[in-house]
Amino acid sequence: MVASHEHPFTYALNTLIGAMHPPAERDGRTVEITHRALAENILRATGFGLSANYLWKLRTGQAVNPSFETLEALRAYFGLDSLDPLTNPRLAAERGRELALINALKGKGDSAALELVLRDGLAHGTVRAEAVAAMFDVLRRIEAERDSGG
């Protein structure tokens, strides 16, 4: 849903949504999170209600000047420290890479997706090779403990 000619807010929002809720393949086609499901997730996470129709307008660029309350709800939903990533596509892309990595590590995707996210993270400095190696060491210890019954 992200296009190069989008308003900076629209681009940033779609980048963050795509990273937090990566499109899935179902029956040979790509399926994105619905606006209704997104609205429900935002309400559950922040207590702030946005309609599915309003989210559609924000995502398609038909509305590009949301209220401060809406921006705050989105900031909280995406776990942002400031509103800057919602107005700066470069910052949105950086946070999007972080969200994609978090989702990949949570198992929301296959191993190919995890590899892509890790490669991208290494290339952009979001992930350090030492951190990945440390994670593998921890996983090996956990598996060894589990296998030994401890």
Backbone bond lengths (Angstrom), bond angles and torsions (degrees), N, CA, C in turn:
res aa  C-N    CA-C-N  psi(-1)  N-CA   C-N-CA  omega(-1)  CA-C   N-CA-C  phi
1 M - - - 1.456 - - 1.523 110.63 -
2 V 1.319 119.34 -3.59 1.451 122.67 -178.20 1.524 109.87 -91.24
3 A 1.321 117.09 128.28 1.461 122.12 177.66 1.517 109.53 -126.02
4 S 1.325 116.11 152.74 1.461 120.16 -173.60 1.528 112.80 -68.78
5 H 1.314 119.14 -22.02 1.459 122.44 -177.42 1.530 113.29 -92.52
6 E 1.301 117.14 7.94 1.459 120.93 -178.06 1.521 111.86 -70.50
7 H 1.307 114.67 154.94 1.460 122.39 171.67 1.530 106.76 -59.12
8 P 1.343 118.56 145.66 1.466 120.08 -178.80 1.533 113.83 -54.01
9 F 1.334 117.99 -39.34 1.468 119.62 178.23 1.520 110.68 -65.23
10 T 1.332 117.23 -45.71 1.463 121.45 -179.19 1.524 110.36 -60.67
11 Y 1.329 115.74 -44.99 1.466 120.53 179.07 1.527 110.39 -61.03
12 A 1.331 116.20 -46.92 1.467 120.59 -179.00 1.527 110.87 -61.78
13 L 1.322 116.85 -46.58 1.464 120.91 -179.56 1.525 110.91 -60.34
14 N 1.318 116.99 -46.88 1.459 120.38 -179.40 1.527 111.73 -65.87
15 T 1.320 116.77 -35.05 1.466 120.42 176.64 1.517 110.22 -62.81
16 L 1.320 117.02 -46.86 1.464 121.30 -178.99 1.525 111.61 -66.46
17 I 1.321 117.17 -42.13 1.461 120.33 178.92 1.527 109.92 -64.42
18 G 1.337 116.78 -44.37 1.464 120.20 179.99 1.515 112.74 -62.50
19 A 1.321 116.40 -32.37 1.465 119.95 179.12 1.519 111.32 -76.73
20 M 1.322 116.79 -40.65 1.462 120.18 -177.88 1.526 110.99 -75.99
21 H 1.315 116.43 -33.43 1.467 122.18 -179.05 1.525 108.39 -128.25
22 P 1.332 117.22 75.70 1.463 118.73 -176.93 1.525 111.41 -60.95
23 P 1.324 116.34 142.73 1.465 119.46 177.14 1.530 110.23 -58.00
24 A 1.312 115.81 146.54 1.465 121.62 -179.83 1.524 109.13 -115.24
25 E 1.312 115.52 152.90 1.462 121.38 175.14 1.521 108.93 -91.53
26 R 1.330 116.11 122.63 1.463 120.97 176.82 1.518 108.53 -136.44
27 D 1.306 115.05 125.11 1.465 120.82 178.91 1.526 111.94 52.47
28 G 1.332 116.02 39.63 1.453 120.65 176.09 1.516 115.42 77.87
29 R 1.330 117.53 11.57 1.463 119.26 177.72 1.523 110.00 -134.98
30 T 1.312 115.03 156.93 1.453 121.37 -179.20 1.521 109.80 -85.42
31 V 1.336 115.95 130.16 1.457 121.41 -178.54 1.525 108.46 -122.54
32 E 1.336 115.86 127.58 1.460 121.42 176.66 1.518 109.71 -99.66
33 I 1.333 115.74 163.32 1.457 120.10 175.78 1.529 108.51 -59.57
34 T 1.323 115.99 141.16 1.460 119.01 178.84 1.526 109.22 -77.24
35 H 1.310 115.29 157.89 1.460 119.74 178.06 1.521 110.69 -65.58
36 R 1.318 116.72 -33.76 1.468 120.49 177.69 1.525 110.53 -65.20
37 A 1.334 117.09 -45.94 1.471 120.46 178.96 1.522 110.38 -63.76
38 L 1.318 116.75 -39.10 1.465 120.47 178.55 1.527 110.34 -63.85
39 A 1.322 116.85 -43.57 1.467 120.73 178.61 1.531 110.53 -61.17
40 E 1.325 116.72 -41.51 1.467 120.36 178.79 1.527 110.81 -65.10
41 N 1.336 117.08 -41.27 1.468 120.84 178.60 1.526 111.02 -62.79
42 I 1.326 116.60 -42.84 1.467 120.55 -179.73 1.519 110.33 -64.65
43 L 1.323 117.02 -43.33 1.466 120.73 178.55 1.526 110.78 -61.72
44 R 1.326 116.48 -45.54 1.461 120.90 -179.33 1.532 111.25 -63.88
45 A 1.333 117.03 -39.26 1.466 121.20 -175.66 1.524 113.09 -80.73
46 T 1.339 117.18 -32.63 1.465 119.40 -171.96 1.522 114.42 -119.23
47 G 1.334 117.13 -17.91 1.451 120.26 -174.96 1.518 112.84 80.73
48 F 1.327 116.74 2.70 1.459 121.49 -178.77 1.521 108.81 -103.97
49 G 1.319 116.12 126.41 1.454 120.72 -177.69 1.520 113.24 -92.34
50 L 1.321 115.29 125.13 1.465 122.32 172.24 1.521 106.66 -121.90
51 S 1.312 117.13 139.61 1.458 118.78 179.67 1.528 110.12 -78.62
52 A 1.314 115.06 153.86 1.463 120.35 177.01 1.526 109.66 -60.47
53 N 1.331 117.09 -37.79 1.458 120.75 179.83 1.531 111.23 -64.73
54 Y 1.319 117.04 -40.93 1.468 119.89 179.50 1.525 110.53 -67.35
55 L 1.323 117.50 -39.54 1.462 119.75 176.12 1.525 110.88 -62.17
56 W 1.330 116.93 -39.23 1.461 121.00 176.39 1.535 110.20 -60.20
57 K 1.330 116.63 -43.98 1.465 120.22 178.76 1.524 110.82 -63.15
58 L 1.333 117.59 -40.74 1.461 120.56 178.56 1.524 110.77 -65.40
59 R 1.320 117.10 -41.84 1.467 121.29 -176.77 1.517 112.84 -73.10
60 T 1.320 117.70 -25.92 1.467 119.88 -179.15 1.528 112.33 -97.30
61 G 1.327 116.95 -2.11 1.456 120.05 178.75 1.514 114.49 84.72
62 Q 1.328 117.71 6.45 1.461 119.89 177.61 1.523 111.21 -75.90
63 A 1.330 116.62 -18.81 1.462 122.84 172.49 1.525 105.96 -132.00
64 V 1.324 117.06 123.73 1.468 120.11 -176.76 1.526 112.42 -130.05
65 N 1.326 116.56 8.43 1.455 120.23 -178.60 1.529 109.75 -130.09
66 P 1.341 117.07 67.61 1.465 119.23 -177.34 1.523 111.54 -69.59
67 S 1.317 114.51 159.53 1.463 120.33 178.61 1.524 110.06 -68.15
68 F 1.320 115.39 164.00 1.454 120.66 177.09 1.523 110.01 -59.99
69 E 1.338 117.62 -38.66 1.460 121.52 179.96 1.524 111.01 -62.67
70 T 1.334 116.52 -41.03 1.466 120.32 178.03 1.525 110.28 -65.64
71 L 1.326 116.66 -43.48 1.464 119.98 177.52 1.522 111.30 -60.91
72 E 1.326 116.67 -41.35 1.464 120.40 179.03 1.537 110.98 -64.11
73 A 1.329 116.86 -40.09 1.473 120.03 177.94 1.524 110.24 -63.21
74 L 1.322 116.75 -42.92 1.467 120.50 178.71 1.526 110.72 -66.96
75 R 1.323 116.83 -40.04 1.464 120.75 177.98 1.524 109.91 -58.54
76 A 1.332 115.44 -47.40 1.462 120.14 -179.76 1.529 111.08 -65.32
77 Y 1.309 117.32 -41.83 1.461 121.57 -178.01 1.528 111.46 -61.37
78 F 1.319 116.74 -42.49 1.464 120.75 -178.23 1.524 112.77 -87.13
79 G 1.319 117.53 0.52 1.456 120.83 178.00 1.519 112.79 67.78
80 L 1.320 116.34 37.49 1.461 120.98 -178.16 1.518 110.61 -88.64
81 D 1.316 116.69 144.36 1.468 121.43 177.25 1.521 111.55 -77.24
82 S 1.333 116.26 -25.84 1.466 120.77 -179.42 1.522 108.36 -145.27
83 L 1.315 115.70 177.64 1.462 120.76 177.78 1.531 112.23 -83.82
84 D 1.321 117.39 -8.23 1.463 121.41 -174.57 1.528 114.22 -52.32
85 P 1.346 120.12 -45.10 1.465 118.23 179.92 1.528 114.44 -62.94
86 L 1.330 117.02 -18.83 1.469 119.50 177.81 1.525 112.26 -80.86
87 T 1.323 116.79 -12.36 1.460 119.52 -179.36 1.524 112.41 -119.87
88 N 1.321 117.25 -7.97 1.461 121.64 -177.13 1.527 108.77 -122.81
89 P 1.332 117.78 107.67 1.469 120.30 -177.39 1.533 113.88 -56.96
90 R 1.322 118.50 -33.29 1.471 120.82 179.29 1.526 109.88 -65.05
91 L 1.334 116.49 -45.45 1.463 120.29 178.38 1.530 111.30 -67.00
92 A 1.330 116.11 -35.21 1.466 119.90 177.40 1.527 109.86 -64.08
93 A 1.327 117.20 -40.93 1.462 120.54 179.05 1.526 110.69 -64.20
94 E 1.339 117.00 -40.28 1.469 120.40 177.97 1.527 110.58 -62.47
95 R 1.327 116.42 -48.20 1.464 120.05 179.48 1.530 110.14 -66.46
96 G 1.325 116.55 -34.92 1.460 120.59 177.33 1.520 111.51 -60.65
97 R 1.337 116.78 -40.80 1.464 120.13 177.11 1.526 110.44 -63.61
98 E 1.327 116.95 -39.39 1.470 120.26 178.19 1.525 110.55 -64.77
99 L 1.343 117.09 -43.97 1.462 120.35 179.31 1.526 110.88 -64.66
100 A 1.329 117.27 -39.11 1.461 121.06 178.46 1.524 110.48 -63.08
101 L 1.326 116.83 -40.78 1.455 120.59 178.12 1.532 110.46 -64.05
102 I 1.322 116.49 -45.02 1.470 120.62 178.97 1.524 110.00 -58.97
103 N 1.330 117.66 -45.88 1.461 120.79 179.80 1.521 111.41 -64.66
104 A 1.332 117.37 -39.48 1.462 120.36 178.79 1.521 110.44 -64.63
105 L 1.322 116.84 -41.28 1.457 120.18 179.35 1.525 112.12 -68.98
106 K 1.320 116.60 -26.74 1.466 120.58 176.60 1.524 111.61 -78.98
107 G 1.337 116.12 -4.60 1.465 119.41 179.18 1.516 113.79 88.27
108 K 1.323 117.15 15.13 1.465 120.14 178.36 1.526 108.51 -87.10
109 G 1.298 115.90 71.35 1.454 122.32 -178.30 1.515 109.05 150.60
110 D 1.317 115.51 173.90 1.457 119.00 -179.58 1.528 110.49 -96.19
111 S 1.313 116.34 -179.81 1.462 120.17 -176.38 1.526 111.60 -65.11
112 A 1.337 117.42 -31.81 1.466 119.59 177.98 1.523 110.00 -65.14
113 A 1.320 116.89 -39.54 1.468 120.47 177.92 1.518 110.55 -65.63
114 L 1.329 116.74 -41.28 1.459 120.31 177.65 1.526 110.42 -61.28
115 E 1.318 116.49 -43.34 1.470 119.40 179.00 1.526 111.36 -61.12
116 L 1.315 117.04 -43.99 1.467 120.44 178.60 1.520 111.62 -61.02
117 V 1.331 116.02 -44.21 1.463 120.40 -179.29 1.526 110.47 -64.91
118 L 1.334 117.41 -42.59 1.462 120.02 179.14 1.527 111.20 -65.75
119 R 1.327 117.03 -41.74 1.474 120.04 177.29 1.530 110.88 -60.84
120 D 1.326 116.07 -44.34 1.457 120.67 179.06 1.522 110.46 -64.22
121 G 1.325 116.06 -42.66 1.463 120.36 178.91 1.513 112.31 -62.68
122 L 1.317 116.59 -41.35 1.468 120.33 177.13 1.525 110.64 -64.63
123 A 1.333 116.53 -42.14 1.465 120.85 -178.49 1.525 112.27 -66.00
124 H 1.321 117.11 -34.38 1.467 120.75 -176.58 1.524 113.50 -99.58
125 G 1.302 117.26 1.57 1.457 120.02 177.84 1.513 114.32 80.49
126 T 1.331 117.86 8.52 1.451 121.21 177.47 1.525 110.13 -73.62
127 V 1.317 115.69 -30.30 1.458 122.84 -178.62 1.522 108.12 -123.91
128 R 1.310 115.61 137.99 1.467 119.80 175.03 1.519 108.37 -104.78
129 A 1.314 116.30 142.15 1.461 121.05 -179.36 1.526 110.68 -56.81
130 E 1.326 116.61 -36.48 1.457 120.31 179.75 1.527 111.14 -62.49
131 A 1.320 116.47 -36.54 1.464 120.58 179.50 1.527 110.54 -67.49
132 V 1.327 116.41 -40.78 1.466 120.11 178.70 1.530 109.48 -64.67
133 A 1.335 116.93 -44.17 1.470 120.71 178.45 1.528 110.44 -60.97
134 A 1.323 117.35 -40.83 1.469 120.88 178.70 1.527 110.96 -63.76
135 M 1.339 117.03 -38.96 1.465 120.10 177.83 1.523 110.59 -62.99
136 F 1.323 116.77 -41.97 1.466 119.68 178.50 1.517 111.18 -63.96
137 D 1.315 117.72 -38.76 1.470 120.74 176.73 1.525 110.89 -60.82
138 V 1.326 116.11 -44.17 1.467 120.41 178.89 1.525 110.12 -63.21
139 L 1.332 116.95 -44.06 1.463 120.35 179.26 1.527 111.36 -61.68
140 R 1.335 117.30 -41.20 1.468 120.54 177.82 1.535 110.84 -61.62
141 R 1.342 117.16 -42.57 1.469 120.72 178.69 1.525 111.05 -63.56
142 I 1.323 116.47 -42.76 1.468 120.45 179.90 1.525 109.95 -63.55
143 E 1.333 117.15 -44.15 1.461 120.35 178.53 1.521 111.41 -63.11
144 A 1.336 116.67 -41.24 1.478 120.84 179.01 1.523 110.07 -63.02
145 E 1.337 117.21 -42.06 1.465 120.53 178.07 1.525 110.95 -63.15
146 R 1.326 114.96 -43.24 1.465 120.18 -179.14 1.532 110.48 -64.58
147 D 1.345 116.12 -43.29 1.459 120.78 -179.41 1.523 112.81 -67.10
148 S 1.333 116.28 -30.25 1.472 119.40 -179.99 1.524 111.79 -88.04
149 G 1.324 116.12 -0.51 1.462 120.02 178.85 1.497 114.43 83.05
150 G 1.343 118.57 10.57 1.463 122.37 -176.81 1.430 111.35 -100.22
